[in-house]
Every structure is written in structure tokens, then in C-alpha cells.
Amino acid sequence: KYHTWLQDEELQQLTASEPLTLREEYEMQQKWRLDDDKLTFIILSRTAPSGEQLLPDVPQVLSPTNLSIQSLPMVGDVNMFFKGIIPIGSEAPSKVHTQDDEDAEEFEAEMEIMIAGQFAEMRDA
């Protein structure tokens, strides 16, 4: 379903994506799974196109291993990109780096959120 969405030229333009074959899409997913500088999350809806609530008796937060999650339609994704070294605990910098610190690489994170909008209607296709 996700691959079908990203074949749409308008969605490619809105997400700055290049068209990929299904095989390339699987390869990209595997690469993202192994890369330390990227994360992706799939956004699922608990509301059917008809407005019906899906899985009303299931807890709000589902474990990815919960088989009920497979019945929820995908409506988008969240991609996160990390750059630099993440300061952890005692490794956190004790001073604020300035642009003059050539060796210092500050930690940066970028997040992209895509809700497929009209393409979400294609989720049951």
C-alpha cells in the first residue's frame, strides 16, 4: 500500500521522493532498519473511512507485536534523521559550542511527518 502511494507524482513532489521499484523500497526499508542515523515510524488510524472506530476495546497504545495492529489502516509515516554525536550523561558538553569551534559537531535532529491525506483513502485498495 505504501509503495502504491509513493508512485503518485503529486505525493512524490510533496515528499521530495523519487519513484522506487518495490524491490528498491524493500532494500530502503532494510537499510533504514540498520542505520543508526535514521528512524521511521508508521502512522496507523483507528478510524475507518466510514468514521467507525476500529478496535475500540483494545488499549490506546499497542505493542508492535500485537496482531490486532495488522487490521489498522496505514495513513502516513514519521521519519527522523540524526546528525552529529548525541551527548549522553557525563559526555554532555560543558560549554556551548560556537560556529568558531570547527571540530565540534553539534547534535541535530530533523523530523518529517507525512499524513497521506487523499491517499489515505487508497489504504484499503
RATAUR-V703658 format. One record per residue. N is the residue number from 0. PSI is psi in whole degrees, 0 to 359 (NA if undefined). OMEGA is omega in whole degrees, 0 to 359 (999 if undefined). BURIAL is b if it has 9 or more other C-alpha atoms within 8 Angstrom, else e. Layout:
BEGIN
[[N,PSI,OMEGA,BURIAL] [N,PSI,OMEGA,BURIAL]]
END
This chain:
BEGIN
[[0,313,180,e] [1,316,180,e] [2,320,179,e] [3,318,178,e] [4,314,187,b] [5,3,172,b] [6,347,180,b] [7,126,183,e] [8,320,180,e] [9,315,180,e] [10,324,176,b] [11,316,181,b] [12,316,181,e] [13,331,182,e] [14,6,182,e] [15,45,181,e] [16,151,174,b] [17,147,177,e] [18,135,179,e] [19,150,171,e] [20,166,179,e] [21,321,178,e] [22,316,178,e] [23,323,179,e] [24,316,178,b] [25,319,178,e] [26,319,179,e] [27,318,179,e] [28,319,179,e] [29,318,179,e] [30,314,179,e] [31,324,181,b] [32,330,183,e] [33,338,183,e] [34,138,178,e] [35,346,186,e] [36,14,180,e] [37,149,171,b] [38,149,173,b] [39,144,179,b] [40,140,178,e] [41,135,179,b] [42,124,179,b] [43,153,179,b] [44,143,173,b] [45,8,180,b] [46,127,177,b] [47,161,177,b] [48,333,179,e] [49,349,183,e] [50,352,179,e] [51,137,176,e] [52,129,180,e] [53,139,180,e] [54,52,183,e] [55,337,183,e] [56,3,181,e] [57,143,181,e] [58,152,182,e] [59,319,180,e] [60,121,181,e] [61,142,172,e] [62,143,177,e] [63,341,179,e] [64,354,179,e] [65,120,183,e] [66,338,178,e] [67,333,183,e] [68,334,182,b] [69,339,181,e] [70,351,181,e] [71,134,181,b] [72,140,177,b] [73,136,179,b] [74,356,179,b] [75,194,178,b] [76,166,175,b] [77,127,176,b] [78,136,178,b] [79,137,180,b] [80,135,182,b] [81,140,178,b] [82,137,180,b] [83,184,183,e] [84,129,180,e] [85,118,177,e] [86,127,182,e] [87,129,175,e] [88,236,184,e] [89,349,178,e] [90,353,181,e] [91,139,182,e] [92,140,181,e] [93,353,177,e] [94,160,177,e] [95,127,180,e] [96,144,176,e] [97,172,179,e] [98,342,179,e] [99,342,179,e] [100,92,186,e] [101,327,184,e] [102,340,184,e] [103,129,176,e] [104,106,181,e] [105,152,177,e] [106,133,176,b] [107,148,175,e] [108,141,178,e] [109,140,180,e] [110,134,174,e] [111,130,179,e] [112,126,178,e] [113,121,168,e] [114,121,192,b] [115,353,176,b] [116,240,182,e] [117,335,181,e] [118,340,177,b] [119,334,178,b] [120,339,179,e] [121,0,188,b] [122,334,181,b] [123,2,182,e] [124,NA,999,e]]
END
